[in-house]
Amino acid sequence: MMTGTAIALTIGIAAIALLLLAAGNYFYNFAILRRKKDFLAENADLVSGDPEGPGDPWGEAAAWLASQTCETLALRSEDGLKLTACFLEARKPAKDVAILVHGYTGQGRDMAAFGRMYREELGFHVLMPDCRGHGRSEGRYIGFGWHDRRDLLLWVREMVERLGPDARIVLHGLSMGGGTVLMTSGEPLPEQVKAIVSDCAYSSAKDIFSYQIRRMFKLPPFPLIPITSLVCRWRAGYFFGEASALKQVGKTSKPILFIHGGGDTFVPTAMVYPLYEAAAGEKRLFVVPEAAHGWSYWTDREGYTRQVASFVETYVR
């Protein structure tokens, strides 16, 4: 028979466990569940204007894309989700295609600036998928690159089928998309995938969540991140620790160009260095001084384009 003290202790432990589970569920809904993320608009680590002056460069790139003829492609993920993408044919016959992967809460068309660079300046076909849980693709959660890596392999296969066995593919991702292409790098990739470009990627889902819970909420990662990871496994099918770009790049022989902004405080610049060191194949590093998160292209458009052009000419063509 339990004493009053033992009963009180049991109730206390149960209450703490329920409180932690509720907290994990809250942070899952906050960061991973597919829904509008209003907190991003108020985040001081993200900028909304041209660092070189007035204007809206992202909007200008979107207007360019709207003026193009975009073919909508669709396929089914391994777990049955309908995934969509925008495909732009190259101006001239080509075997080169850039698969561009967008960031957190975005959509494929958000990669218009990079699509324009690859198509108009480098002569590539361009594919811009909507990741699961984003845009017009199905999905109730954000995969942070882990489940998306399997989806990206399907888009690679789609491009090989369209362009033939002599297709030459570069995977280029921004932010969460950068993490996605790095996580994909560790999978068995067909020979048609020649190179990978990762712009402002995080080292792992666990690392970026731990960083953001400190920065946004002033809370310690433990025990909140492990509890939220457990909820994520239950509701979305993956643990944060699985979604590791750092582990995946150590498995690949594909060349990787790592890009990061020197002023990035959303995905801190420090994350790019261990990624670069861990990469097992040929690699390059391009850090743009003072560039905020996702703004390296606009901060040094000429340098960015030159780096990418040199990289793809060396490894893709």
C-alpha positions as CSV (number, residue, x, y, z in Angstrom):
1,M,0.0,0.0,0.0
2,M,1.4,3.4,-1.0
3,T,2.0,6.0,1.6
4,G,0.8,9.6,1.2
5,T,4.3,10.7,0.3
6,A,4.6,8.0,-2.4
7,I,1.3,9.0,-3.8
8,A,2.2,12.7,-3.9
9,L,5.5,11.8,-5.5
10,T,3.8,9.7,-8.2
11,I,1.3,12.5,-8.9
12,G,4.1,15.0,-9.1
13,I,6.1,12.9,-11.5
14,A,3.1,12.3,-13.7
15,A,2.2,16.1,-13.7
16,I,5.8,16.9,-14.8
17,A,5.7,14.3,-17.5
18,L,2.4,15.6,-18.8
19,L,3.7,19.2,-18.7
20,L,6.8,18.2,-20.7
21,L,4.7,16.3,-23.2
22,A,2.4,19.3,-23.6
23,A,5.4,21.5,-24.1
24,G,6.8,19.1,-26.7
25,N,3.5,19.1,-28.5
26,Y,3.4,22.9,-28.4
27,F,6.8,23.2,-30.0
28,Y,6.0,20.6,-32.6
29,N,2.9,22.6,-33.6
30,F,5.0,25.8,-33.5
31,A,7.8,24.6,-35.8
32,I,6.9,21.4,-37.6
33,L,3.1,21.2,-38.1
34,R,2.0,22.6,-41.5
35,R,0.4,25.9,-40.8
36,K,1.2,29.6,-41.1
37,K,4.3,30.7,-39.2
38,D,3.5,34.3,-38.2
39,F,6.6,34.4,-36.0
40,L,8.9,34.5,-39.0
41,A,7.6,38.0,-40.0
42,E,8.7,39.4,-36.6
43,N,12.1,37.6,-36.4
44,A,14.9,40.1,-36.2
45,D,17.3,37.5,-37.6
46,L,15.5,37.7,-41.0
47,V,15.6,40.7,-43.2
48,S,12.9,41.8,-45.6
49,G,14.7,44.5,-47.8
50,D,17.5,44.8,-50.2
51,P,20.8,45.1,-48.2
52,E,22.2,47.3,-51.0
53,G,19.4,49.8,-51.2
54,P,15.6,50.1,-51.6
55,G,13.6,47.6,-53.7
56,D,12.3,44.1,-53.6
57,P,14.8,41.8,-55.4
58,W,12.8,38.6,-54.5
59,G,9.7,40.2,-55.9
60,E,11.6,41.1,-59.1
61,A,12.7,37.5,-59.5
62,A,9.2,36.3,-58.9
63,A,7.9,38.7,-61.6
64,W,10.5,37.2,-64.0
65,L,9.3,33.7,-63.2
66,A,5.6,34.7,-63.7
67,S,6.6,35.8,-67.3
68,Q,7.9,32.3,-68.1
69,T,6.1,29.2,-69.2
70,C,6.3,26.9,-66.3
71,E,5.3,23.2,-66.7
72,T,3.8,21.7,-63.6
73,L,5.1,18.2,-62.8
74,A,3.7,15.8,-60.2
75,L,4.7,12.5,-58.7
76,R,3.8,10.4,-55.6
77,S,6.2,10.1,-52.7
78,E,7.1,6.7,-51.2
79,D,4.4,7.3,-48.5
80,G,1.7,8.3,-51.0
81,L,1.8,12.1,-51.0
82,K,1.3,14.1,-54.2
83,L,4.3,16.3,-54.8
84,T,4.4,19.1,-57.4
85,A,7.2,21.0,-59.1
86,C,7.7,23.8,-61.6
87,F,9.9,22.9,-64.6
88,L,11.5,25.4,-67.0
89,E,13.1,24.2,-70.1
90,A,16.5,25.6,-71.1
91,R,16.6,28.2,-73.8
92,K,18.6,25.8,-76.0
93,P,18.8,22.0,-76.1
94,A,20.7,20.9,-73.0
95,K,21.4,17.9,-70.8
96,D,22.1,20.0,-67.7
97,V,19.4,20.5,-65.1
98,A,19.4,22.3,-61.7
99,I,17.0,21.0,-59.1
100,L,16.4,23.9,-56.7
101,V,15.1,23.3,-53.2
102,H,13.4,26.1,-51.2
103,G,13.6,27.0,-47.6
104,Y,11.4,26.7,-44.5
105,T,7.7,27.5,-45.2
106,G,8.5,28.5,-48.8
107,Q,7.7,26.9,-52.1
108,G,9.6,26.0,-55.3
109,R,8.8,29.3,-57.0
110,D,10.6,31.1,-54.2
111,M,13.8,29.9,-55.9
112,A,13.1,32.1,-59.0
113,A,16.3,34.1,-58.6
114,F,18.4,31.0,-58.7
115,G,16.3,29.6,-61.5
116,R,17.0,32.7,-63.6
117,M,20.7,32.4,-62.9
118,Y,20.9,28.8,-63.9
119,R,18.6,29.2,-67.0
120,E,19.6,32.5,-68.4
121,E,23.3,32.7,-67.4
122,L,24.3,29.0,-67.3
123,G,22.0,27.4,-69.9
124,F,20.4,24.8,-67.6
125,H,16.9,23.3,-67.4
126,V,15.4,24.2,-64.0
127,L,13.2,22.1,-61.7
128,M,11.7,23.8,-58.6
129,P,9.8,21.3,-56.4
130,D,7.5,22.2,-53.6
131,C,8.7,20.2,-50.6
132,R,6.2,18.0,-48.7
133,G,4.1,20.2,-46.4
134,H,4.8,23.3,-48.6
135,G,3.2,25.0,-51.6
136,R,1.0,22.8,-53.7
137,S,2.5,19.5,-52.4
138,E,0.6,17.4,-49.9
139,G,1.8,16.8,-46.4
140,R,0.8,17.8,-42.8
141,Y,4.3,18.4,-41.5
142,I,7.7,19.9,-42.4
143,G,10.4,17.3,-42.9
144,F,13.4,19.6,-42.3
145,G,15.2,17.7,-45.1
146,W,15.0,14.2,-43.7
147,H,11.9,12.8,-45.5
148,D,12.5,15.4,-48.2
149,R,15.7,13.7,-49.2
150,R,13.8,10.6,-50.3
151,D,11.4,12.9,-52.3
152,L,14.3,14.6,-53.9
153,L,15.6,11.2,-55.1
154,L,12.3,10.8,-56.9
155,W,12.7,14.1,-58.6
156,V,16.2,13.1,-59.7
157,R,14.8,10.0,-61.3
158,E,12.1,12.0,-63.0
159,M,14.7,14.3,-64.6
160,V,16.8,11.3,-65.7
161,E,13.7,9.8,-67.3
162,R,13.0,13.1,-69.1
163,L,16.5,14.0,-70.2
164,G,18.0,10.5,-70.7
165,P,20.9,8.6,-69.1
166,D,23.4,11.3,-70.1
167,A,21.6,14.0,-68.0
168,R,23.8,16.0,-65.7
169,I,22.2,17.2,-62.5
170,V,23.1,19.7,-59.8
171,L,21.2,19.9,-56.6
172,H,21.0,23.4,-55.2
173,G,19.3,24.3,-51.9
174,L,18.7,27.4,-49.8
175,S,18.3,27.2,-46.0
176,M,16.2,24.2,-45.2
177,G,16.7,23.3,-48.9
178,G,20.4,23.5,-48.3
179,G,20.0,21.0,-45.5
180,T,17.8,18.9,-47.7
181,V,20.4,18.6,-50.5
182,L,23.1,17.8,-48.0
183,M,21.0,15.1,-46.4
184,T,20.3,13.7,-49.9
185,S,24.1,13.6,-50.5
186,G,24.5,10.7,-48.2
187,E,22.0,8.5,-50.1
188,P,23.0,6.3,-53.0
189,L,22.9,8.8,-55.8
190,P,22.8,8.0,-59.5
191,E,25.8,9.0,-61.6
192,Q,23.7,11.7,-63.2
193,V,24.0,13.8,-60.0
194,K,27.3,15.5,-60.6
195,A,27.4,18.2,-57.8
196,I,25.6,19.8,-54.9
197,V,25.3,23.5,-53.8
198,S,24.2,24.2,-50.3
199,D,23.4,27.8,-49.3
200,C,23.1,28.6,-45.5
201,A,22.2,25.1,-44.4
202,Y,22.0,23.9,-40.8
203,S,24.2,21.0,-39.5
204,S,21.2,19.1,-38.2
205,A,17.6,19.5,-37.2
206,K,18.6,18.9,-33.6
207,D,21.3,21.6,-33.8
208,I,19.1,24.3,-35.3
209,F,16.2,23.6,-33.0
210,S,18.6,23.8,-30.0
211,Y,19.9,27.1,-31.3
212,Q,16.5,28.6,-31.9
213,I,14.9,27.5,-28.6
214,R,17.7,29.4,-26.9
215,R,17.6,32.4,-29.2
216,M,13.8,32.8,-29.6
217,F,12.5,31.5,-26.2
218,K,15.6,31.9,-23.9
219,L,15.0,28.2,-22.9
220,P,17.5,25.4,-22.4
221,P,17.4,22.7,-25.1
222,F,17.2,19.9,-22.5
223,P,14.7,18.4,-21.9
224,L,12.5,20.3,-24.4
225,I,14.3,19.3,-27.6
226,P,14.4,15.5,-26.8
227,I,10.7,15.7,-25.8
228,T,9.7,17.6,-28.9
229,S,11.8,15.1,-31.0
230,L,9.8,12.3,-29.4
231,V,6.6,14.0,-30.4
232,C,7.9,14.5,-33.9
233,R,8.7,10.8,-34.2
234,W,5.1,10.0,-33.1
235,R,3.4,12.6,-35.3
236,A,5.8,12.9,-38.3
237,G,7.9,9.8,-38.3
238,Y,11.4,11.1,-37.6
239,F,13.6,12.0,-34.7
240,F,15.6,15.3,-34.9
241,G,18.8,13.3,-34.4
242,E,18.1,11.4,-37.7
243,A,17.9,14.6,-39.7
244,S,21.7,15.3,-39.8
245,A,23.4,16.9,-42.7
246,L,26.6,16.6,-40.8
247,K,26.4,12.8,-40.9
248,Q,25.2,12.6,-44.4
249,V,28.0,14.7,-46.1
250,G,30.5,12.3,-44.6
251,K,29.0,9.5,-46.7
252,T,29.2,11.1,-50.1
253,S,31.9,11.5,-52.8
254,K,29.9,14.1,-54.7
255,P,31.5,17.6,-54.9
256,I,29.8,20.2,-52.7
257,L,29.9,23.9,-52.8
258,F,29.1,25.3,-49.3
259,I,27.8,28.9,-49.2
260,H,26.9,30.9,-46.1
261,G,26.4,34.5,-45.1
262,G,28.9,35.9,-42.7
263,G,26.2,37.9,-40.9
264,D,23.7,35.0,-40.6
265,T,22.2,34.8,-37.2
266,F,19.2,32.7,-38.1
267,V,21.3,29.7,-39.1
268,P,24.6,30.8,-37.6
269,T,27.6,31.0,-39.9
270,A,29.5,28.8,-37.5
271,M,27.4,25.8,-38.7
272,V,29.0,25.8,-42.2
273,Y,32.5,25.0,-41.0
274,P,31.9,21.6,-39.5
275,L,29.8,20.7,-42.5
276,Y,32.7,21.7,-44.8
277,E,35.2,19.7,-42.7
278,A,33.0,16.6,-42.6
279,A,32.4,16.5,-46.4
280,A,34.1,13.4,-47.8
281,G,34.4,14.5,-51.4
282,E,35.7,17.5,-53.4
283,K,34.5,20.7,-51.7
284,R,34.6,24.5,-51.8
285,L,33.5,27.1,-49.3
286,F,32.2,30.6,-50.1
287,V,31.3,32.9,-47.2
288,V,29.8,36.3,-48.1
289,P,30.8,38.8,-45.4
290,E,27.9,40.5,-43.7
291,A,25.2,38.7,-45.7
292,A,22.2,37.9,-43.6
293,H,20.3,34.5,-43.8
294,G,19.5,33.6,-47.4
295,W,20.9,36.9,-48.7
296,S,24.3,35.9,-50.0
297,Y,23.1,36.0,-53.6
298,W,21.8,39.5,-53.3
299,T,24.6,40.8,-51.2
300,D,27.3,39.7,-53.7
301,R,25.4,38.6,-56.8
302,E,28.4,38.8,-59.1
303,G,30.6,36.8,-56.7
304,Y,27.9,34.2,-56.0
305,T,27.2,33.7,-59.7
306,R,30.9,33.4,-60.5
307,Q,31.4,30.8,-57.7
308,V,28.4,28.7,-58.9
309,A,29.4,29.0,-62.5
310,S,33.0,27.9,-61.8
311,F,31.8,25.0,-59.7
312,V,29.3,23.6,-62.2
313,E,31.7,24.1,-65.1
314,T,34.3,22.0,-63.2
315,Y,32.0,19.3,-61.8
316,V,28.8,19.2,-63.8
317,R,30.0,19.8,-67.3
